Amino acid sequence: MERHTRISLRRPESTSLHRNLGFNRAAVDTFYKHLEELQLKFHFPADRIYNMDETGLSNVQQKCRKVLSPKGVKQLGATTSQERAKLVTMVGTINAMGSFIPPYLIFGRTRFVERLLDGVPPGTKAVANILQSRLDFAEELGADYTLLANGHGSATAADLIKANIGEVNAAFECSGATSSLQLGIKCLKRRGILVTVGRGTPEVSLNVSQILQKELEIRGIFRYAN
């Protein structure tokens, strides 16, 4: 490595297949072509050009710092809010001048309490998104069955779904939560299809044995490309 001054040994960042497929030269060229056409037509000032994106924030620290401990100690733990992480969705918006709108947080819980906003930037807004009203609206649009999954494990939720409507041919996962992916696998019929729409953590744990035994098909979709 010392002979090759322009090369360095680095650890690559985990990048999803969805992002790799959607973020390519052709897609970027098309985006900037449209942006240029709109800019020449409307002459937007820099303070009127905004970019908005969402990301998932874990409520459990992923890596703990190293600490000193006596030799021979086999188990060493660090206290966290919980062992299994839950994602909080954050929506961020910034303009071409560098000014930003305070973030918007979406908590996966039924009740919202003000202490969830302790320490956030001034002006931050937040909501809880597990609402019965959304399920009621889905039923008005024609949904045969809805389930407020808050408080149910994936196994319990799967039993309730299969008891009411049976196993399904296809499932669309739109939250990015690992528990939701696991629930979709449990509810699918043999040779069913699981479509992953939500963007959660880069790596998730799934029941590979169940996927193989039921001969399931998992498909991904990336909103910027489709």
Phi, psi and chi 1 to 4 in degrees:
 res  aa     phi    psi   chi1   chi2   chi3   chi4
   1 MET       -  -30.3  -65.4  -62.5  -64.3      -
   2 GLU   -64.9  -27.2  -65.7  179.6   -3.3      -
   3 ARG   -77.4  -23.4  -65.3  167.1   52.4 -169.6
   4 HIS  -107.2   88.7  -57.1  -79.3      -      -
   5 THR   -70.1  -18.3   57.3      -      -      -
   6 ARG   -95.5    3.1  -60.7 -179.0   59.9 -176.3
   7 ILE  -119.2  136.5  -59.9  177.0      -      -
   8 SER  -130.7  152.0   61.5      -      -      -
   9 LEU   -91.2  115.1 -177.0   63.4      -      -
  10 ARG  -131.2  157.1  -57.8  174.2   60.7 -173.6
  11 ARG   -91.9  119.8 -173.7 -177.1  -58.5  -84.2
  12 PRO   -68.7  148.6   25.6  -33.4      -      -
  13 GLU   -83.9  136.5 -179.4 -179.0   -8.9      -
  14 SER   -63.0  123.9  -61.4      -      -      -
  15 THR  -128.7  127.3  -53.7      -      -      -
  16 SER   -68.4  154.3   67.9      -      -      -
  17 LEU   -61.7  -35.2  178.0   61.0      -      -
  18 HIS   -59.3  -44.5  -60.1  166.8      -      -
  19 ARG   -68.0  -40.2 -177.5  177.3  -67.7  -85.8
  20 ASN   -62.7  -38.5  -75.4  -27.2      -      -
  21 LEU   -73.0  -36.2  -67.1  176.1      -      -
  22 GLY   -84.9  -30.7      -      -      -      -
  23 PHE   -99.2   86.3 -169.4   75.2      -      -
  24 ASN  -133.5  174.2   52.7   57.7      -      -
  25 ARG   -60.0  -43.1 -178.0  177.0  -66.1  -84.8
  26 ALA   -62.6  -44.0      -      -      -      -
  27 ALA   -66.7  -40.6      -      -      -      -
  28 VAL   -67.8  -42.2  173.1      -      -      -
  29 ASP   -61.3  -40.5  -72.2  -15.0      -      -
  30 THR   -64.6  -42.1  -60.3      -      -      -
  31 PHE   -60.4  -49.1  170.9   81.3      -      -
  32 TYR   -72.4  -25.4  -80.3  104.2      -      -
  33 LYS   -65.1  -46.8  177.2 -177.0  176.8 -178.4
  34 HIS   -65.2  -39.6  -66.3  -34.8      -      -
  35 LEU   -62.2  -42.0  178.6   61.4      -      -
  36 GLU   -64.2  -42.2 -177.2  179.4   12.7      -
  37 GLU   -61.8  -43.3  -68.3  174.2   -7.3      -
  38 LEU   -68.8  -36.7  -68.4  172.5      -      -
  39 GLN   -67.5  -40.9 -177.8   64.0   21.1      -
  40 LEU   -67.4  -28.0  -68.5  174.1      -      -
  41 LYS   -83.6  -42.9 -178.1  177.2  179.6 -179.9
  42 PHE  -107.9  -16.1  -63.0  102.9      -      -
  43 HIS    54.6   57.5  -57.1  -72.9      -      -
  44 PHE   -67.4  132.1  -63.4  114.4      -      -
  45 PRO   -72.3  162.5   25.2  -32.6      -      -
  46 ALA   -61.3  -31.5      -      -      -      -
  47 ASP   -78.5    1.2   62.0  -21.7      -      -
  48 ARG  -113.8    4.5  -70.2  -67.1 -175.3  -92.6
  49 ILE  -104.9  111.1  -59.0  176.4      -      -
  50 TYR  -115.9  149.5  -78.0   85.2      -      -
  51 ASN  -121.7  130.7  178.3   55.4      -      -
  52 MET  -123.5  138.3 -177.8 -177.9   70.8      -
  53 ASP  -149.3  159.6 -161.0    5.0      -      -
  54 GLU  -120.8  151.9   53.5   84.0   18.8      -
  55 THR  -147.2  160.8 -173.7      -      -      -
  56 GLY   -99.1  129.2      -      -      -      -
  57 LEU  -107.3  128.8  -55.5  177.2      -      -
  58 SER   -83.8  140.5  173.8      -      -      -
  59 ASN   -91.4    8.7   61.4   -9.3      -      -
  60 VAL  -128.3  129.0  175.3      -      -      -
  61 GLN   -62.0  135.0   60.2 -169.9  105.2      -
  62 GLN   -75.8  -41.1  -60.4  -61.3  -46.0      -
  63 LYS  -128.3  128.0  -67.8 -176.6  178.5 -179.8
  64 CYS   -88.5  147.9  -61.5      -      -      -
  65 ARG   -69.0  153.8  -64.4  179.9  178.8  179.4
  66 LYS   -73.0  142.4  -68.6 -176.1  177.0 -179.5
  67 VAL  -131.6  163.3  -63.4      -      -      -
  68 LEU   -84.8  138.3  -62.4  175.3      -      -
  69 SER  -146.5  155.7   68.5      -      -      -
  70 PRO   -62.9  145.4  -20.2   32.7      -      -
  71 LYS   -65.9  144.1  -69.9 -175.6  177.2 -179.4
  72 GLY    96.6  -13.4      -      -      -      -
  73 VAL   -75.4  119.9  175.7      -      -      -
  74 LYS   -87.4  -30.0  -64.7 -176.8  178.4  180.0
  75 GLN  -122.7  127.3 -174.2  173.1    2.1      -
  76 LEU  -134.8  122.0 -174.7   66.0      -      -
  77 GLY  -118.1  156.0      -      -      -      -
  78 ALA  -124.7  133.8      -      -      -      -
  79 THR   -72.5  127.0  -57.9      -      -      -
  80 THR  -127.7  172.1   59.2      -      -      -
  81 SER   -63.1  -33.7   57.7      -      -      -
  82 GLN  -167.3  163.4   53.2 -172.0   -6.9      -
  83 GLU   -80.2  -37.3  -66.7 -177.5   -0.2      -
  84 ARG   -96.7  126.6  -77.2 -168.6  165.7 -175.7
  85 ALA   -76.2  146.9      -      -      -      -
  86 LYS  -119.8  138.8  -69.8 -175.0  178.3 -180.0
  87 LEU   -86.7  138.4  -71.4 -179.2      -      -
  88 VAL  -111.4  123.7  177.2      -      -      -
  89 THR   -79.7  129.3  -59.7      -      -      -
  90 MET  -117.3  129.3 -173.7 -159.2   75.7      -
  91 VAL  -106.0  119.6 -179.6      -      -      -
  92 GLY  -115.0  143.4      -      -      -      -
  93 THR  -137.4  130.0  -53.1      -      -      -
  94 ILE  -141.0  148.3 -171.1  169.8      -      -
  95 ASN  -103.3  176.9   65.2   17.3      -      -
  96 ALA   -68.4  -14.3      -      -      -      -
  97 MET   -90.0   -7.5  -68.1 -174.2   63.5      -
  98 GLY    98.2   -2.6      -      -      -      -
  99 SER   -79.3  146.1  -58.7      -      -      -
 100 PHE  -129.6  153.1   68.6   93.4      -      -
 101 ILE   -88.5  137.7  -63.3  175.2      -      -
 102 PRO   -50.7  142.8  -27.8   36.3      -      -
 103 PRO   -64.7  159.6   21.9  -31.5      -      -
 104 TYR  -120.1  123.6 -165.9   83.5      -      -
 105 LEU  -109.3  139.0  -56.5  176.6      -      -
 106 ILE  -122.7  113.3  -55.6  173.7      -      -
 107 PHE   -96.2  136.4  -67.0   88.4      -      -
 108 GLY   -84.0   72.4      -      -      -      -
 109 ARG  -152.5  163.8   53.8 -174.0  -67.4  135.2
 110 THR   -78.5  -46.1  -55.4      -      -      -
 111 ARG  -106.2  141.2  -65.0  175.4   53.8 -159.8
 112 PHE  -105.6  132.0  175.3   76.5      -      -
 113 VAL  -122.9  145.1  -69.8      -      -      -
 114 GLU   -63.7  -27.2  -70.4  -63.7  -29.3      -
 115 ARG   -67.6  -13.1   66.1  172.8  178.0  -88.5
 116 LEU   -66.1  -17.5  -67.4  172.8      -      -
 117 LEU   -98.8   11.8  -63.9 -177.9      -      -
 118 ASP   -62.9  124.7  -70.8  -11.3      -      -
 119 GLY    85.2    2.4      -      -      -      -
 120 VAL   -80.8  162.3  -59.3      -      -      -
 121 PRO   -60.4  148.3  -23.7   33.6      -      -
 122 PRO   -56.8  138.0  -23.4   33.5      -      -
 123 GLY    90.4   -3.4      -      -      -      -
 124 THR   -64.3  135.7  -61.1      -      -      -
 125 LYS  -112.5  153.0  -57.2  -64.1 -177.4 -177.9
 126 ALA  -151.9  153.3      -      -      -      -
 127 VAL  -141.0  164.1  -64.8      -      -      -
 128 ALA  -105.1  137.3      -      -      -      -
 129 ASN  -112.4    7.6   72.9  -25.2      -      -
 130 ILE   -93.3   89.1  -58.9  179.8      -      -
 131 LEU  -121.2  133.4  -58.6  174.7      -      -
 132 GLN   -63.9  -30.3 -177.6   61.9   46.0      -
 133 SER   -61.5  -33.3   58.0      -      -      -
 134 ARG   -68.6  -37.3  -66.7 -167.9  175.3 -172.2
 135 LEU   -69.4  -37.6  -58.9 -178.6      -      -
 136 ASP   -61.4  -40.0  -64.3  -22.4      -      -
 137 PHE   -66.1  -37.4 -177.7   64.9      -      -
 138 ALA   -62.8  -38.2      -      -      -      -
 139 GLU   -67.6  -35.1  -68.3 -178.5   -9.0      -
 140 GLU   -64.0  -30.0  -68.1  177.2    7.2      -
 141 LEU   -83.1   -5.7  -64.7  176.9      -      -
 142 GLY   119.5    5.6      -      -      -      -
 143 ALA   -64.9  133.5      -      -      -      -
 144 ASP   -75.1  -30.7  -64.2  -36.2      -      -
 145 TYR  -154.8  137.8  175.1   71.3      -      -
 146 THR  -130.3  153.4   60.0      -      -      -
 147 LEU  -142.3  123.5  171.9   66.0      -      -
 148 LEU   -79.0  101.8 -171.9   62.4      -      -
 149 ALA   -77.8   -5.5      -      -      -      -
 150 ASN   -59.8  124.0 -173.4   41.3      -      -
 151 GLY    92.5  -10.3      -      -      -      -
 152 HIS  -100.2  135.9  -63.5  -62.2      -      -
 153 GLY   -73.2  166.8      -      -      -      -
 154 SER   -63.1  -34.1   59.2      -      -      -
 155 ALA   -68.3  -44.6      -      -      -      -
 156 THR   -64.6  -43.8  -55.8      -      -      -
 157 ALA   -62.9  -39.6      -      -      -      -
 158 ALA   -64.1  -40.5      -      -      -      -
 159 ASP   -63.2  -41.0  -68.4  -21.9      -      -
 160 LEU   -65.5  -41.5  -68.7  171.2      -      -
 161 ILE   -66.2  -46.9  -68.0  173.1      -      -
 162 LYS   -67.9  -29.0  -72.4 -172.2  -74.6 -171.9
 163 ALA   -71.5  -27.7      -      -      -      -
 164 ASN   -94.7  -41.1  -76.6  -87.3      -      -
 165 ILE  -127.1   -1.8   60.9  173.9      -      -
 166 GLY    79.3 -176.2      -      -      -      -
 167 GLU   -74.0  153.9  -67.1 -176.9  -37.4      -
 168 VAL  -114.1  159.9  -62.5      -      -      -
 169 ASN   -80.8  -32.0  -66.4  -47.6      -      -
 170 ALA  -145.1  147.6      -      -      -      -
 171 ALA  -134.4  135.8      -      -      -      -
 172 PHE  -109.5  119.3  -70.3   80.4      -      -
 173 GLU   -99.9  115.6 -160.6  -64.3  -55.8      -
 174 CYS  -116.4    4.7  -57.8      -      -      -
 175 SER  -103.7  -25.9   68.6      -      -      -
 176 GLY    85.0    1.4      -      -      -      -
 177 ALA   -81.5  139.0      -      -      -      -
 178 THR   -60.8  -41.0  -58.3      -      -      -
 179 SER   -61.7  -33.6   58.6      -      -      -
 180 SER   -71.2  -38.1 -175.9      -      -      -
 181 LEU   -63.1  -43.4  -73.1  166.3      -      -
 182 GLN   -63.6  -38.1  -65.3  169.8  -16.6      -
 183 LEU   -63.6  -42.2  174.6   59.2      -      -
 184 GLY   -60.4  -41.9      -      -      -      -
 185 ILE   -63.8  -41.4  -68.8  173.7      -      -
 186 LYS   -65.5  -31.1  -70.6 -178.0  173.0   69.2
 187 CYS   -89.8   -8.9  -66.4      -      -      -
 188 LEU   -80.2  145.6  -76.6  171.3      -      -
 189 LYS   -72.9  171.4  -69.2 -178.8  178.3  178.7
 190 ARG   -60.2  135.0 -176.3  176.7  178.1   83.1
 191 ARG    63.4   28.4  -63.7 -174.9  179.4  178.6
 192 GLY   -78.0  173.1      -      -      -      -
 193 ILE  -122.9  128.8  -59.8  173.7      -      -
 194 LEU  -109.6  118.9  175.0   64.0      -      -
 195 VAL  -103.5  120.2 -177.9      -      -      -
 196 THR   -96.5  114.7   60.6      -      -      -
 197 VAL  -107.8  -41.5 -177.8      -      -      -
 198 GLY   -70.4  147.3      -      -      -      -
 199 ARG  -107.0  109.9  -68.8  175.5   56.6 -165.1
 200 GLY  -110.6 -137.7      -      -      -      -
 201 THR   -72.6  151.0   55.1      -      -      -
 202 PRO   -59.6  -32.6  -22.6   33.4      -      -
 203 GLU  -123.4  132.4  -62.1  179.9    2.8      -
 204 VAL  -129.7  161.0  -63.0      -      -      -
 205 SER  -105.8  119.9  177.0      -      -      -
 206 LEU  -124.5  157.9  -60.6  177.5      -      -
 207 ASN   -81.7   92.5 -169.5  -28.9      -      -
 208 VAL   -65.5  -35.8  177.6      -      -      -
 209 SER   -59.8  -42.3  -62.9      -      -      -
 210 GLN   -67.8  -36.3 -160.6  166.9   21.4      -
 211 ILE   -63.6  -42.4  -64.9  173.0      -      -
 212 LEU   -70.8  -45.6  -64.1  175.0      -      -
 213 GLN   -62.9  -38.2  -68.6  171.4    3.9      -
 214 LYS   -91.1   -0.8  -61.1  171.5   72.1  172.1
 215 GLU    52.8   50.2  -62.7 -178.2  -39.2      -
 216 LEU   -80.6  155.2  -57.8  179.8      -      -
 217 GLU  -116.5  128.9 -179.8  179.5  -15.4      -
 218 ILE  -112.1  124.5  -60.7  179.3      -      -
 219 ARG  -118.5  144.5  -61.5 -179.8 -176.0  178.1
 220 GLY  -111.9  152.2      -      -      -      -
 221 ILE  -139.7  139.4 -175.9  171.3      -      -
 222 PHE  -119.2  121.9 -169.2   59.6      -      -
 223 ARG   -64.2  -26.4   67.1 -179.4 -177.1  -86.0
 224 TYR   -75.7  -17.2  -62.9  124.8      -      -
 225 ALA  -105.6  -18.9      -      -      -      -
 226 ASN  -126.9      -  -61.1  -80.8      -      -
